[in-house]
Amino acid sequence: MPNSDLLPSLLSKLYENQLALEASIMELSNWIEQRGSADVAENVRGALDTLSHNEEFIKLTLAALMSPE
């Protein structure tokens, strides 16, 4: 398999990892908030907004890369 065929699969796995990290960090921010650090939790969620903002573009690009030409 040529290296160029591996790129979409690699990017897909990296995206899956990103989603898993996002979910884990959100859980931690909820835990932090429950312990009285609402400001910290809000800052974390603000940083996670970037992931959410870029998610649709990433999904569409991966779909385009993985579709047969």
Backbone hydrogen bonds in HBPLUS format (Angstrom, degrees):
<---DONOR---> <-ACCEPTOR-->    atom                        ^
c    i                          cat <-CA-CA->   ^        H-A-AA   ^      H-
h    n   atom  resd res      DA  || num        DHA   H-A  angle D-A-AA Bond
n    s   type  num  typ     dist DA aas  dist angle  dist       angle   num
A0005-ASP N   A0002-PRO O   2.98 MM   3  5.49 141.1  2.14 111.0 121.4     1
A0006-LEU N   A0003-ASN O   2.99 MM   3  5.19 141.2  2.15 103.0 114.5     2
A0010-LEU N   A0006-LEU O   2.87 MM   4  6.06 161.7  1.90 161.7 167.9     3
A0011-LEU N   A0007-LEU O   2.90 MM   4  6.09 169.0  1.91 160.5 162.9     4
A0012-SER N   A0008-PRO O   2.91 MM   4  6.05 150.5  1.99 143.2 151.7     5
A0013-LYS N   A0009-SER O   3.00 MM   4  6.25 158.4  2.04 149.3 154.1     6
A0014-LEU N   A0010-LEU O   2.94 MM   4  6.22 157.5  1.99 152.0 158.8     7
A0015-TYR N   A0011-LEU O   2.93 MM   4  6.09 150.8  2.01 143.1 151.0     8
A0016-GLU N   A0012-SER O   2.95 MM   4  6.27 155.1  2.01 147.2 153.8     9
A0017-ASN N   A0013-LYS O   2.96 MM   4  6.24 157.5  2.01 147.6 153.4    10
A0018-GLN N   A0014-LEU O   2.91 MM   4  6.19 151.0  2.00 143.4 151.7    11
A0019-LEU N   A0015-TYR O   2.95 MM   4  6.30 156.4  2.01 152.9 158.3    12
A0020-ALA N   A0016-GLU O   3.01 MM   4  6.29 155.9  2.07 148.4 155.1    13
A0021-LEU N   A0017-ASN O   2.90 MM   4  6.15 159.6  1.94 152.4 157.9    14
A0022-GLU N   A0018-GLN O   2.87 MM   4  6.07 157.0  1.92 148.3 155.2    15
A0023-ALA N   A0019-LEU O   3.00 MM   4  6.22 161.2  2.03 147.8 152.0    16
A0024-SER N   A0020-ALA O   3.00 MM   4  6.21 158.7  2.05 147.2 153.3    17
A0025-ILE N   A0021-LEU O   2.87 MM   4  6.03 163.8  1.90 154.3 158.5    18
A0026-MET N   A0022-GLU O   2.93 MM   4  6.11 152.5  2.01 146.2 154.2    19
A0027-GLU N   A0023-ALA O   3.03 MM   4  6.28 154.8  2.10 145.2 151.4    20
A0028-LEU N   A0024-SER O   3.02 MM   4  6.36 156.1  2.08 146.8 153.3    21
A0029-SER N   A0025-ILE O   2.87 MM   4  6.15 151.4  1.95 146.7 154.9    22
A0030-ASN N   A0026-MET O   2.95 MM   4  6.24 152.2  2.03 148.9 156.0    23
A0031-TRP N   A0027-GLU O   3.01 MM   4  6.26 155.7  2.07 147.2 153.9    24
A0032-ILE N   A0028-LEU O   2.87 MM   4  6.11 157.8  1.92 149.9 155.9    25
A0033-GLU N   A0029-SER O   2.94 MM   4  6.11 159.1  1.99 144.7 150.3    26
A0034-GLN N   A0030-ASN O   3.01 MM   4  6.24 153.9  2.08 146.5 153.1    27
A0035-ARG N   A0032-ILE O   3.07 MM   3  5.24 141.8  2.22 101.1 112.4    28
A0037-SER N   A0032-ILE O   3.27 MM   5  5.71 163.2  2.30 142.2 139.9    29
A0036-GLY N   A0033-GLU O   3.03 MM   3  5.29 157.2  2.08 115.1 115.0    30
A0041-ALA N   A0037-SER O   3.08 MM   4  6.38 168.7  2.10 157.3 160.6    31
A0042-GLU N   A0038-ALA O   2.88 MM   4  6.02 155.4  1.94 147.5 154.3    32
A0043-ASN N   A0039-ASP O   2.99 MM   4  6.24 153.3  2.07 145.1 152.0    33
A0044-VAL N   A0040-VAL O   2.96 MM   4  6.28 156.0  2.02 153.0 159.6    34
A0045-ARG N   A0041-ALA O   2.97 MM   4  6.23 164.6  1.99 151.2 155.1    35
A0046-GLY N   A0042-GLU O   2.90 MM   4  6.09 146.6  2.01 142.5 152.2    36
A0047-ALA N   A0043-ASN O   3.06 MM   4  6.37 150.6  2.15 144.1 151.0    37
A0047-ALA N   A0044-VAL O   3.09 MM   3  5.17 117.8  2.50  96.2 110.9    38
A0048-LEU N   A0044-VAL O   2.97 MM   4  6.31 148.6  2.07 147.1 156.7    39
A0049-ASP N   A0045-ARG O   3.05 MM   4  6.28 126.1  2.36 137.9 150.7    40
A0049-ASP N   A0046-GLY O   3.24 MM   3  5.19 139.8  2.41  93.3 104.4    41
A0050-THR N   A0047-ALA O   3.32 MM   3  5.95 151.9  2.41 111.5 117.0    42
A0051-LEU N   A0048-LEU O   2.98 MM   3  5.32 123.4  2.31 105.2 118.6    43
A0052-SER N   A0048-LEU O   3.23 MM   4  6.67 159.5  2.27 151.8 157.0    44
A0053-HIS N   A0049-ASP O   2.79 MM   4  5.96 156.0  1.84 149.9 157.1    45
A0054-ASN N   A0050-THR O   3.09 MM   4  6.27 148.8  2.19 145.2 151.7    46
A0055-GLU N   A0051-LEU O   3.07 MM   4  6.02 119.6  2.45 140.9 155.7    47
A0055-GLU N   A0052-SER O   3.31 MM   3  5.13 148.1  2.42  95.9 105.0    48
A0058-ILE N   A0054-ASN O   3.10 MM   4  6.31 162.7  2.13 157.5 162.8    49
A0059-LYS N   A0055-GLU O   2.94 MM   4  6.21 165.3  1.97 157.9 161.4    50
A0060-LEU N   A0056-GLU O   2.96 MM   4  6.16 167.5  1.97 154.5 157.6    51
A0061-THR N   A0057-PHE O   2.92 MM   4  6.03 158.9  1.97 149.8 155.9    52
A0062-LEU N   A0058-ILE O   2.90 MM   4  6.06 163.3  1.93 153.6 158.1    53
A0063-ALA N   A0059-LYS O   2.99 MM   4  6.16 160.1  2.03 148.0 153.6    54
A0064-ALA N   A0060-LEU O   3.00 MM   4  6.23 153.9  2.07 143.1 150.1    55
A0065-LEU N   A0061-THR O   2.92 MM   4  6.17 156.4  1.97 149.8 156.3    56
A0066-MET N   A0062-LEU O   2.93 MM   4  6.08 144.9  2.06 148.2 157.5    57
A0067-SER N   A0063-ALA O   3.03 MM   4  6.04 123.1  2.37 140.4 152.8    58
